[in-house]
Structure formats: C-alpha cells, structure tokens
C-alpha cells in the first residue's frame, strides 16, 4: 500500500510541471536562457589567452550550451520525464511531413559540400561539429521536448503546440542582439528560426522520436557557420546559400497543414506520462 501511495502521489514539484500549459513553457524557457547566459559568463575566463580558433569555438560557444544541456537532463530527471521525452511520440506523423525533413537535410548537405575545408581548418570543423551536437541536443530537448510536452499535457491542439514551440525557439535567438548582432540580421534570424522550428516539430512528428530532430538540428548550425565563414568557390555555393529562404518557405507553407490533438490519459503510476 505504501508503495502504491508513493507512486500515486507525486511531489508538488512534479505535480506543478505535470499540469503543463503555455506559461509553464515560457517560465522554463526564461529560466533556461538565464542559466545559459550565466554559463557563458562563467566560461569566459577559460578562454583567456586561447588563440586556437577551434578551442575558442568549443569554449565560448560549445561549453555554455553543453552546460545548458546538462541542466535540462537534470531537470528531466527531477520531474521523471526523461523516458517520456525520448520515448515514442503519442501522435503519429503524416507522409507530407517528410518534406520538412528533406528541405532541411538537403540544404545542410549542400552547405557541407560547399565549404572550403582547407581555409576553415580541421580544428575549427571538428569544433563546430561537436558544438553542433551540443546545440541540437539542448535546443531540441528544450523546445521540441519540454515545450511540446508541456503544451500537450494542457490539451492544446497540435497547431498551438507547433506555434508555441517554434515561437519560443525563435525568441531564444533574439537575444543575439545583446551580443552586438545587428537589428536587421537578428530580425531575419528570428524569422528563419521560427520556420526552422516548425520544420523541427514536423520532424519530431514524422520520425516519432526526439533523437532525430536533435541530429537534424545538429547538422544545421555547423553547416551554416562553416559555409558562411569559409565558402568554396562555385555556383553551387550560391545555391546552397538560399537554404534559409527555402526553409522559411517550407516551414510557413507546411504550418497550414498541421492538425490533430493529443489527449492525455490519466496515468496512475505517478509519472503523469501519456498512455494509450
């Protein structure tokens, strides 16, 4: 009886997050962003005197978001969601959703094919690939993991789930203006990341597991940064550079076709996970 009561009555901390809702999503994202920024400040001394560009990427860009990913895993463990986040999706995807996956994957591949690897240097390339994994993991676990789950737990329709997860993903990148990035550049980036967020949500739906959007996202940032900083000569490079516009178009068009709803079924194990 005591074991049943322990599972049937989760802690107040777990009950709070199990209730879901858009404002809890926003609360989590704001808390994560604040801790991420703090991590960026804390790692600055580690970069003092470092002249190797690859190490600079790993320390200044990779390490803060790695710390953010660790915090997200610890948070998932504290509320008992780790298995749910990486488990089978409770709502199936549709064949047309593969268009989003194909568009992102195609232009990521084209960008990787049009990088001047000699100019970039092996150290920088490896640093960006590793950092890309950190970025893909942390940002997808936060937005397509936690935010999507919180929205679904509150019973929102999938169009609202997609919009909110993409919107908070885009809002995270608006903070780049604080690092000195221009207003116009930041506005374009926010618009692009919103559309990319829709594509990542569709990737989550159609693949049925969070691992695949993580890996897809992990190839996006390195391909963009490396191809922008060290582009190879040739016409294909210019075409690959149109990738952001293609993703924007695909994301916004496919957004119009998102339908469905996930209905949470009571789970008496105490985890609050979806069942059925």
N, C-alpha and C positions, 0 to 999 in steps of 0.2 A: 504493500500500500504506500509506504514512504517513497519507494522508487517511482511509482506512478505519479505521486503528487509532485515529485521533483521535476518530472518531465512535463506534467500538465500545467505547471505554474512557472513559466519563465520569469526571469528577473525583470524589474521595472525598466532597466536599460534595454533589454531585448524587446519587451512589450512596446516601448516607445518607437523603436525602429521598425518592428514588425507591422505597425499600423500603416506605414507608408505615407504617401502624399507628396505633392509638389514642393511644399515648403520645407519638408524634411530633406528633400533632394537639394534644395537651394542651401539649406543650412550645412549639409555635408560638403557641398562643393566649396562654399566660402571657407569652411574650416580647413579643408584640404589645401586650398590656394594659399591661405595664410601660413600654414606649416611648410608648404613648398617654398614660399618666398623666404621664410626664416631659414630653411635649409640652404638656400642659395647664399644667404649672408654668412652662414656658419662655415661654408666650404671655401669662401674667398681666401682666407689665409693659406690654404693648401696650394693655391695657385701662385703664391708669391715666389718669384724667381723662376717659374716654369716657363721655358721658351719653346718647348716642343709643341707644335700646333695640335698634334693628336692628343697629347696629355691635357692640353687646355680644353679641348672639346669634352673629354671624359670628366674632368674635374668640374668645369664651370657649367656644362650643360647636362652631362650624364649623371653625375653624382647626386645633385639635388632631386632629380626626378626618380632616381633609384631609391632614395630615402623616402620619397612620397609613396612609391610602390610598396615598400616595407610597411609603412604606416597603414596603408589600405588593407594589406593582408592581416595585420594585427587587429584592425577594426573588424574585418570579416570574421575572424576567429572569436572576437569578443561577443559578437551577436549570433554566432552559429550559422553564418551564411556562406562559408567558403565552398561547401559542397554544392549548394544551390546555385551560386554564381557560375560555377564551372560545370554544372550538370546539363542535362538535356533541356532545351528550351520548351516551355509549356505551350507554345503556339507554333504551328508549322508554317514554313515559308511557302512561297509560290514560285513557279519557274521563272517568271519575268524578273524576279528579284536578282537573278544571276547577272542581269545587265549591269547593276551597280558594282558587283564584284569584278566583272570583266573590264569595265571602264577604268576603275582604279588600278587594277593589276596591269592592264595594257600600258598605261602611261607611266607607271612605275618602272616597268620593264624597259620602255623606250628611253626613259631618263637614265637608267643604269647603263644602257647601251650607248649613250652619247656623252659620257663623262671622259675627260682627259685624265686617265688614271695616273699617268706619269707626272703630270703637273700637280695633281692632288697629293700624291704620295701615299704609300701603303699604310703608313701610320694613321693618317687622317681618315682614310677609307675605312680601316678597321674600327677606329674610334667611333665613326658615325654609325657603322653597322651595329655595334654594341649599344651605343646610345639610342639608336632606333628601337631596339628591343625594349629598353627601359621605358621609352616614351610610349610605345604601343601598349605595353603591359599596364602602366599606371593610368594612362588616359582612357583606355578602353574599360578597365576594371571599374574606374570611377563613373564614367558616363554610360556605357552600354552594359555595365554590370550593376552597380548600385543604383544609379538614377532610374534605369529601366525597371529594375525590380521594385524600387520604392513606388514608382508610378503605377505599376501593375497591381501591387498589393492594395492600393487605394481604389482599384476598379476602373481606372481611366481607360478610354478606348485607345487602340494602338496608334491612331493618328496623333493623339495628345502625347503618348509615350515617346513617339519618334520626334515630335516637335520639341518637347522639353529637353530630351537627351541631347539633341543637336544644338539647341539654343545655349545650354549651359556649356557645352563643348566649345562653341564659338566664343562665348563670353570669357572663358578662360584665356583665350588668345588675345582678347582686347587689352589685357594687362601688359602686352608688349610695348604699348605706348609709354609705359612708365620707365622702360629701359632705353628710351630715346628713339624708338621707331617712329617714323613719320605718321601723321594722322591719316593721310590717304592710303598709305601702304597698310596700315593697321585695319582700316575700314574694308579694304579689299580682302585682307586675310580673314577677317571675321566672316565676311560673306562666303568665302571659299570654305572655311572650316564648318560653317553651318551646313552647306551642301555635302561636304565630306562626311559630316556626322550622320546625315540621312543615309548615305551610302553604307556607312559602317553599321548602322542599325539594320539595314536590309541584309547586309552580310551576316549579321547575327541571326536574323530570322531564317534565312535560306540555308545556312550551314548547320543551324541548330545548336551551336556551341560557341562560347565566348572566345575560345582559343583562336578561332580563325580570323575574326576581326582584329585581334591582337597582332597576329602575324601579318595581316594585310596592312595594318597601320604601321607596323614596324619597318616595312619597306618604303613607306611613303616619305617620311621626313628625311631619311638619309639620301634618297634619290633626288629630292628637291634641293637640299642644301648642297650636295656634291655637284649636281649638274649646273646649279646656278653659279657656284664659285669657280668651277673648272669645266666649262663646256667644251666638248670636242668640236672640231670644225665639220661642217657639212649641213646639207639641207634637212637631214633627219633630226638634227638638234633643234632647229626652229620648230619643226612639227611637234617634237616632244615637249617643247616649251608651252604648247597650247593645252597641256594636260589639265591645268587648273580650271580653264574655261570649260573644258569638256566635262569635268566632274561637277562643276556648278550646274551646267545644263542638265546632266543626267540626274543629279540629286533633286533638283527642283521639279523636273517632269515626273519622276517616279514617286515623289511625295504625294502626288494627286491620286495615286492608286492604292495607298495604304489603307487597309480595312481590318476590322476584327476587334476582338476584346478578349482578355484573359480574365476569367472569373476565378478568384481564389477559392479553394475548397478547404473547409476547416481541417486542420491537421492537429490531432490531439497528442502528437509526440512532443509538443513544446517548441518545435523549431519554427513553426509558422510557415513552413515551406509550402509551395504549390503541390497539389496532389491531383492524380487523375490521369 
